[in-house]
Amino acid sequence: MAETIQVEVAYALPHKQKIISLEVPEGTSVLDVVHESGIEAEFPELVLADAKFGIFGKAVRDAGAEVLRAGDRVEIYRPLIIDPKQARVNRAAKAAKG
């Protein structure tokens, strides 16, 4: 029987956050654990096909190939509402006015 590891899947909205702990076989990928977590049931608006993922804040390039280690926390990222560069420009313009 394969060894198992403990991992977490996390997703957050401004008004609701959820962390799901799972025990999965060694060799499980980021994408597999996200699907296994059932997090889509908690957040029906979440479209995993469009989502970006990370492990402890470090982006994952290929969620299907990235293998998890014991204790990893998979984070599901929301899409950006505004380009970060544009947000800085907007803040600078607002600060200059006032």
N, C-alpha and C positions, 0 to 999 in steps of 0.2 A: 504494500500500500504506500502511496506517495506521502511524503511529509507535507504538513500544512503550515501556513503562515497566517498571521493576523495582520490585516490591513484595514484602512478606512477609506470611505468615499465621502467627499464633502462638496456641497453646493450651497450657495447663499444668494439671496435676493435682499434688497434693503429691508424688507419687512418679515423675512422668514429665512432661517438657516437650518441645515440638516447635516449631520455627520452619521454615517452608517458604518458600523464595524462588521467585518466579515472574516471568516476563516476560509481560506482558499488553498488549493494545492500549490506547491512550489511550481514556478514556471508559468503562472497565470499572468496574462498581459493586462495592461491598463484598460484596454477596451473591454476585455472579457469581464473584469471585476466591476466595471461601471454598469454593464448590462445585468450582471448577476445581482447587483445591489438593489435593483428595482427602484432606483431613485426617480425614474420617470413617473411612477405612480404618485409620488409626493409633489412633483412639479410638472403638471401636464403640459405646460408651455415650453418645457425643455425639449429641444430637438438635438439628440445626441449626434446625429449625422453632421450637424453644423457646428458642434461644440469643439472648443479647444481644451486640452487637458494639461495638467502639470502634476509634479510630485514635489510637495513641500515648496511651492513657489517657483520651481524650475520647469519651464515649458517642455513638453514631450513632443517630439517631432512625429513619431510614428506610434500611435497608441496601440496598434495591433501587434507591433513588434517589441515594444518596451516591456520587459519582464519586471515584475514587482519583487521587492525584498521585504522581509519581515519588518513590520512597523511602518511601512510607507503609508502616506496619506495622499490619495489621488484627489486632486481638486479639479472641478469642472468650472471653466471660466465663461462668464457672460460676454456677449459681444460688446465692443466699445460703442458708446452712444456718440462720442465726438472724438476726433483725432487728437491725441495728446498735445501735439504741436499747436493745433488751433486753440485748444483750451488755454495753453500758456499765453498765446497772443491775446486772447479775450481777457484774461486776468490782467495782463500788463496794460491793456488799453483802459480797462476799468480803473486800475490803480492810478493811471496818469490823469484821468478825469477828476478823480476825487480825493 
